Amino acid sequence: MAAPLSSMTGFARVDGGDGEMTWTWELKSVNGKGLDLRCRLPGGWDALEQPVRQKTAARLKRGNLQVGFQYASGQARLRPRIDAEAFAELYGQAVALAQSMKLPRPEFETILSLRGVVEVAEEADDPETREARFAAALADFERALELLAADREAEGRRLGAVVEGHLAEVESLVGRARDLASTQPEALRRRLHEQVALLLEGGPALSEDRLAQEAALLAAKADIREELDRLDGHVEAARALLAEGQAVGRRLDFLCQEFGREANTLCSKSGDLELTRLGLDLKATIDRLKEQVQNLE
C-alpha cells in the first residue's frame, strides 16, 4: 500500500515528565525546499539534539521544522546554596563600614538576605538518573514527531483532493481545446481565402491548389495536437505520482513547469480567439495547481 501524501505544514505538542520534572515538546513545520531543522534546547539538554535530528530525518523528508523543548523542576529538586565567597566579601565590607561609622557590627542574617548570597539551585543528577530522564524525554519527542507527521498527512489528504480537482480541470480544458483544434484547418483555409480575395480584388484569383498549400502551411504552424498530447501525458503522470504518495512534491512541482511550458506554446500558436481564451484559462488553472503542489512534501 502506497504511503499517504503529506503536506509540509503541521503542528504537534506533547507534555511529559518523570515525577521530579515536567517537560513539553512543541513542533512546528512549514514549507521548505529541503529538510531544515532548528532545535532549541535549554542548557544541560544538548545531548538530545543529535538523536532528535536523526529521528526527524528518518521520518520527514522536507519542510522547515522548529523544535522547542521546555522543562520545569519540582520543588524536591531545588536546594539552597550559600555563595561563601560573596558572603565573605560583603560581610567584610559591611564590618569595615560599620567600624568607620561607629555603628554596630552587621547581623549574620542581614548579609544572608542580600541578593546573590543564597541561591536556589537544581540538584545534580547522577549519570544513571540523567540517562533515564533523557531517554524518557526522547520517547516523548518521538510521540510528538508522530503527531506532527499525522497532522501533515491529514493536510496532505486535503491537498491531494484539491490537486486532483485542478488536474480534472486541466483535462477538461485540454479536451475542449482538442475539439477546437480539429476545426482549425478549415477555419484557416476559409480565413485565407477571404483575405486573399480582398487583396486580389479585381485581379486574377489564386488557384484552389495554391490556396490549399498555403492553408496547409499555416495549419502546420498552428497545429497544437502535440502540445495537447503532452498535456494529457502530464495529467496522467501527475495522477500516478498522487497515487504513489510519499514525498512527491518536488517531482510534481517540476511537472507543473512542464504543464506551463506546453500551455505557453499553445497560446503562442493559437490563431483563434476562443482557443486563446482556453489557453489562458489553462495557464490560470496550472498556476493554481502549482500553488497547491508546492505545499506537498
ZINORQUI-V839081 format. One record per run of one state. SS is the DSSP state (~ for helix, > for strand, _ for the rest). FROM is the first residue (numbers start at 1). TO is the last residue. If there is no record, write none. Layout:
[[SS;FROM;TO] [SS;FROM;TO]]
//
This chain:
[[_;1;4] [>;5;5] [_;6;6] [>;7;7] [_;8;9] [>;10;17] [_;18;20] [>;21;30] [_;31;34] [>;35;40] [_;41;47] [~;48;59] [_;60;62] [>;63;73] [_;74;74] [~;75;77] [>;78;82] [_;83;83] [~;84;100] [_;101;107] [~;108;112] [_;113;117] [>;118;122] [_;123;126] [~;127;182] [_;183;183] [~;184;199] [_;200;207] [~;208;221] [_;222;224] [~;225;244] [_;245;245] [>;246;246] [_;247;248] [~;249;269] [_;270;272] [~;273;293] [_;294;295] [>;296;296] [_;297;297]]
//
